[in-house]
């Protein structure tokens, strides 16, 4: 915006003319002095333009600038709170999730449903996924056209980086925008390789998700990464594995 030569008025110095303009400052020549002001900050707090149209444009410029500053401040505050919360986060021993889902429902999946409580005084109310935190990984499992013996890990995702299960009231575990992946057929692996059947009763249709140990999840992701070596999904899976180990404060094992 070129405002050189524009007439202005200052509350103390009176009338003047803008004689120089840089990226963030202007020089105003008054009858008895020459002053330097921040631009556009000086409008309208100290300076008022004679040209009302240009004055309005500068005020809008100021509004946009203040809004950007406020948004940047809010973003920094949110990031600082996130870092502090992650730093003090207690890693629960069973904060990983196995989820029952049909493969056709994974396309563009942004969240998984927690379902409702099935009994007791709270029956029918949303199930609170209290153990799910940003360090939680979710393995997506499906039996395909077979029975329970054919249950397979067909996808893997991390919980959203700002998701805290204890605060969830909408029956939705938000998934991470980046770390979620539908596994190719060659990289899928049997679910029952890692769990005993008696630990997972056949109630997947009624209770869609189940918790399990962090170490077991590390083993699952490690094995999937090893299986995916040399495939198109290798890089994405390795990034997910590194992220998982980082947020769970687990030593990352080299995959050979």
C-alpha positions as CSV (number, residue, x, y, z in Angstrom):
1,X,0.0,0.0,0.0
2,X,1.5,3.3,-1.1
3,X,0.6,6.1,1.3
4,X,3.5,8.4,0.6
5,X,2.4,12.0,0.5
6,X,-0.8,11.3,2.4
7,X,-1.8,13.9,5.0
8,X,-2.2,12.7,8.6
9,X,-3.0,14.2,12.0
10,X,-1.3,13.4,15.3
11,X,-3.0,13.9,18.6
12,X,0.1,15.8,19.9
13,X,2.1,17.0,16.9
14,X,-0.8,18.1,14.8
15,X,-0.9,17.9,11.0
16,X,1.8,16.2,9.0
17,X,2.7,14.4,5.8
18,X,4.0,10.8,5.3
19,X,7.5,11.2,3.7
20,X,8.9,7.7,3.9
21,X,7.5,4.2,4.0
22,X,9.4,0.9,4.8
23,X,8.1,-2.6,5.5
24,X,7.0,-1.8,9.1
25,X,7.6,1.9,9.7
26,X,6.7,5.3,8.3
27,X,8.2,8.8,8.6
28,X,5.9,11.7,9.2
29,X,7.1,15.3,8.7
30,X,5.3,17.7,11.0
31,X,5.7,21.5,11.0
32,X,8.4,21.5,13.7
33,X,9.7,18.0,13.7
34,X,10.0,14.6,11.9
35,X,8.9,11.5,13.6
36,X,9.2,7.7,13.0
37,X,6.1,5.5,13.7
38,X,5.5,1.7,13.5
39,X,3.3,0.8,10.5
40,X,0.5,-0.1,10.6
41,X,0.4,-0.1,14.4
42,X,0.3,3.7,14.7
43,X,-3.2,3.8,13.0
44,X,-5.6,4.8,14.4
45,X,-4.1,5.0,17.9
46,X,-1.8,7.9,17.2
47,X,-2.3,8.9,13.5
48,X,-5.4,9.6,11.5
49,X,-5.3,9.9,7.7
50,X,-7.2,12.7,6.1
51,X,-8.2,10.2,3.3
52,X,-10.9,8.2,5.0
53,X,-10.8,5.5,2.3
54,X,-7.1,4.8,2.9
55,X,-7.7,5.0,6.7
56,X,-10.3,2.3,6.4
57,X,-8.0,0.0,4.4
58,X,-5.2,0.5,7.0
59,X,-7.6,-0.3,9.9
60,X,-8.6,-3.6,8.0
61,X,-5.0,-4.3,7.6
62,X,-4.5,-3.9,11.3
63,X,-7.4,-6.1,12.1
64,X,-6.0,-8.9,10.0
65,X,-2.6,-8.5,11.5
66,X,-4.0,-8.6,15.1
67,X,-6.1,-11.6,14.2
68,X,-3.0,-13.4,12.8
69,X,-1.0,-12.5,16.0
70,X,-3.8,-13.9,18.2
71,X,-4.1,-17.1,16.2
72,X,-0.4,-17.5,16.3
73,X,-0.5,-17.0,20.1
74,X,-3.3,-19.5,20.5
75,X,-1.5,-22.0,18.4
76,X,1.7,-21.6,20.4
77,X,-0.3,-21.9,23.7
78,X,-1.9,-25.1,22.4
79,X,1.4,-26.6,21.3
80,X,3.0,-25.7,24.7
81,X,0.1,-27.3,26.6
82,X,0.4,-30.4,24.3
83,X,4.1,-30.7,24.9
84,X,3.7,-30.3,28.7
85,X,0.9,-32.8,28.8
86,X,2.9,-35.3,26.7
87,X,5.9,-34.8,28.9
88,X,4.0,-35.5,32.1
89,X,1.7,-38.2,30.5
90,X,1.6,-41.5,32.5
91,X,2.1,-44.4,30.1
92,X,-0.6,-47.0,31.1
93,X,0.5,-50.6,30.6
94,X,-2.7,-51.4,28.7
95,X,-3.3,-48.4,26.5
96,X,-3.3,-50.2,23.1
97,X,-6.5,-51.1,21.2
98,X,-7.7,-54.0,19.1
99,X,-10.7,-53.1,17.1
100,X,-13.2,-55.1,15.1
101,X,-14.1,-53.5,11.8
102,X,-15.1,-54.6,8.3
103,X,-12.5,-53.8,5.7
104,X,-15.0,-51.8,3.6
105,X,-15.4,-49.4,6.5
106,X,-11.7,-48.4,6.7
107,X,-11.8,-46.2,3.6
108,X,-11.3,-42.5,4.7
109,X,-11.6,-43.6,8.3
110,X,-11.1,-40.7,10.7
111,X,-12.4,-42.3,13.9
112,X,-13.6,-45.5,15.4
113,X,-16.7,-45.9,17.5
114,X,-16.5,-46.9,21.2
115,X,-20.1,-48.1,21.5
116,X,-22.3,-47.9,24.6
117,X,-22.2,-49.6,28.0
118,X,-24.2,-52.8,28.0
119,X,-25.2,-53.1,31.6
120,X,-25.4,-51.5,35.0
121,X,-26.7,-48.1,36.0
122,X,-24.9,-46.5,33.1
123,X,-26.3,-48.8,30.5
124,X,-26.8,-47.2,27.1
125,X,-24.4,-44.3,27.8
126,X,-21.3,-43.8,25.7
127,X,-18.4,-46.1,26.6
128,X,-15.5,-43.8,27.7
129,X,-12.2,-45.1,26.3
130,X,-10.3,-43.9,29.4
131,X,-7.1,-45.9,28.6
132,X,-6.7,-44.4,25.1
133,X,-4.1,-41.5,24.9
134,X,-1.9,-40.1,22.2
135,X,0.5,-43.0,22.7
136,X,-2.2,-45.5,21.9
137,X,-2.1,-47.5,18.7
138,X,-5.1,-49.2,17.2
139,X,-4.9,-52.4,15.2
140,X,-7.9,-52.8,12.9
141,X,-9.0,-56.4,12.6
142,X,-11.4,-58.4,10.5
143,X,-12.4,-62.0,9.9
144,X,-13.2,-61.5,6.3
145,X,-15.5,-64.3,5.0
146,X,-14.1,-66.8,7.5
147,X,-14.7,-67.4,11.2
148,X,-13.0,-66.1,14.3
149,X,-9.9,-68.3,13.6
150,X,-9.3,-66.2,10.5
151,X,-9.2,-62.8,12.3
152,X,-6.4,-60.8,10.7
153,X,-4.8,-57.4,11.3
154,X,-5.7,-55.5,8.2
155,X,-4.8,-52.0,9.3
156,X,-3.0,-49.9,12.0
157,X,-3.4,-46.4,13.2
158,X,-2.3,-44.1,16.0
159,X,-4.8,-42.2,18.2
160,X,-5.0,-38.5,17.4
161,X,-2.2,-36.5,18.9
162,X,-4.7,-34.4,20.9
163,X,-7.0,-37.2,21.8
164,X,-7.5,-38.1,25.5
165,X,-9.9,-40.9,26.1
166,X,-11.0,-39.7,29.6
167,X,-12.4,-36.5,28.0
168,X,-14.2,-38.3,25.2
169,X,-18.0,-38.1,25.3
170,X,-19.0,-38.6,21.7
171,X,-18.2,-42.3,21.3
172,X,-15.4,-41.6,18.9
173,X,-11.7,-42.3,19.2
174,X,-10.1,-39.8,16.9
175,X,-7.4,-41.2,14.7
176,X,-4.1,-39.5,13.8
177,X,-4.3,-37.6,10.6
178,X,-0.9,-39.0,9.3
179,X,-0.3,-42.3,11.1
180,X,-3.0,-44.6,9.8
181,X,-2.7,-47.3,7.2
182,X,-4.7,-50.0,5.5
183,X,-2.3,-52.9,5.1
184,X,-1.7,-54.5,1.7
185,X,-2.7,-58.2,1.6
186,X,1.0,-59.2,1.6
187,X,1.7,-57.3,4.8
188,X,-1.3,-58.6,6.8
189,X,-0.7,-60.8,9.8
190,X,-2.8,-63.2,12.0
191,X,-4.4,-61.6,15.0
192,X,-4.3,-64.8,17.1
193,X,-0.5,-65.1,16.7
194,X,-0.3,-62.6,19.6
195,X,-3.3,-63.4,21.8
196,X,-4.9,-66.3,23.6
197,X,-8.5,-66.9,22.6
198,X,-9.7,-67.0,26.2
199,X,-8.4,-63.4,26.7
200,X,-10.7,-62.2,23.9
201,X,-14.2,-63.8,24.2
202,X,-16.3,-63.8,21.0
203,X,-18.2,-60.6,21.7
204,X,-16.6,-58.3,19.1
205,X,-20.0,-57.4,17.7
206,X,-21.1,-56.0,21.1
207,X,-17.8,-54.6,22.4
208,X,-15.9,-53.4,19.3
209,X,-12.6,-52.6,21.0
210,X,-10.4,-54.3,23.6
211,X,-7.3,-53.1,25.4
212,X,-3.9,-54.9,25.5
213,X,-0.3,-54.5,26.6
214,X,2.0,-51.9,25.1
215,X,4.8,-54.4,24.6
216,X,2.5,-56.6,22.6
217,X,1.7,-53.7,20.3
218,X,5.4,-53.0,19.8
219,X,5.9,-56.6,18.8
220,X,3.0,-56.5,16.4
221,X,4.2,-53.3,14.7
222,X,7.7,-54.5,14.6
223,X,6.7,-57.8,12.9
224,X,4.5,-56.0,10.4
225,X,7.4,-53.6,9.5
226,X,9.7,-56.6,9.1
227,X,7.2,-58.3,6.9
228,X,6.8,-55.1,4.8
229,X,10.5,-54.7,4.1
230,X,11.0,-54.1,0.4
231,X,7.3,-53.4,-0.2
232,X,5.6,-50.1,-1.1
233,X,4.4,-49.7,2.5
234,X,7.8,-50.1,4.1
235,X,8.5,-46.3,4.6
236,X,5.0,-45.5,6.0
237,X,5.2,-48.4,8.4
238,X,8.6,-47.5,9.6
239,X,7.5,-43.9,10.3
240,X,4.6,-45.2,12.2
241,X,6.8,-47.6,14.2
242,X,9.2,-44.8,15.1
243,X,6.4,-42.5,16.2
244,X,4.9,-45.3,18.3
245,X,8.1,-46.0,20.1
246,X,8.7,-42.2,20.6
247,X,5.3,-41.5,22.2
248,X,5.4,-44.7,24.3
249,X,9.0,-44.0,25.4
250,X,10.1,-47.4,24.2
251,X,13.6,-48.1,22.8
252,X,13.2,-48.6,19.1
253,X,14.6,-51.9,17.8
254,X,16.4,-52.0,14.5
255,X,14.5,-53.8,11.8
256,X,16.8,-55.9,9.6
